[in-house]
Amino acid sequence: MRGGIILVIIGGIIAILGIIFHLQGQSIVGPQSSFMYSNPDWITYGMQTAIVGVVVAIVGGIIRIIKRD
């Protein structure tokens, strides 16, 4: 049961980091001296990272539900 909770937490952290990367790429968040700031590549990297985080969290939720039975 703990494995599912851990995956949900890790997935949430990864998703949050992906959103931050995405916003930095769009010049919304972060210092202007950052290599990610206003960089179109990081818009894509951020969205991909956020999607991976959501998938990991969903897998953790599914594991949690399966182990509950």
C-alpha positions in Angstrom: 0.0 0.0 0.0 2.9 2.4 0.7 4.2 2.0 -2.8 1.1 3.5 -4.4 1.2 6.5 -2.1 4.8 7.1 -2.8 4.2 7.0 -6.5 1.4 9.5 -6.2 3.6 11.9 -4.2 6.5 11.5 -6.6 4.2 11.9 -9.6 2.8 15.1 -8.1 6.2 16.6 -7.6 7.3 15.7 -11.1 4.1 17.3 -12.5 4.7 20.5 -10.5 8.3 20.7 -11.7 7.1 20.2 -15.3 4.6 23.1 -14.9 7.4 25.3 -13.6 9.6 24.4 -16.5 6.8 25.2 -18.9 6.1 28.6 -17.3 9.8 29.5 -17.4 10.0 28.7 -21.1 7.1 31.1 -21.6 8.8 33.8 -19.7 6.2 33.9 -16.9 8.2 32.6 -14.0 11.9 32.7 -13.0 14.8 35.0 -13.3 15.7 36.4 -16.7 19.3 35.1 -16.3 18.0 31.5 -16.4 18.9 29.4 -19.4 15.2 28.2 -19.4 13.7 31.7 -19.5 12.1 32.5 -22.8 13.3 29.3 -24.4 10.7 27.5 -26.6 12.4 24.2 -26.0 11.6 24.3 -22.3 7.9 24.9 -23.1 7.9 21.5 -24.7 10.1 19.8 -22.1 7.9 21.2 -19.3 4.7 19.8 -20.8 6.3 16.4 -21.4 7.6 16.3 -17.8 4.2 17.3 -16.4 2.5 14.6 -18.4 5.0 12.0 -17.2 4.3 13.2 -13.6 0.6 12.8 -14.1 1.0 9.3 -15.5 3.2 8.3 -12.6 0.6 9.6 -10.1 -2.2 7.8 -11.9 -0.2 4.5 -11.9 0.3 5.0 -8.1 -3.4 5.6 -7.6 -4.2 2.4 -9.6 -1.8 0.4 -7.6 -3.3 1.8 -4.4 -6.8 0.8 -5.5 -5.7 -2.7 -6.6 -3.8 -3.5 -3.4 -6.8 -2.3 -1.3 -8.9 -5.3 -2.6 
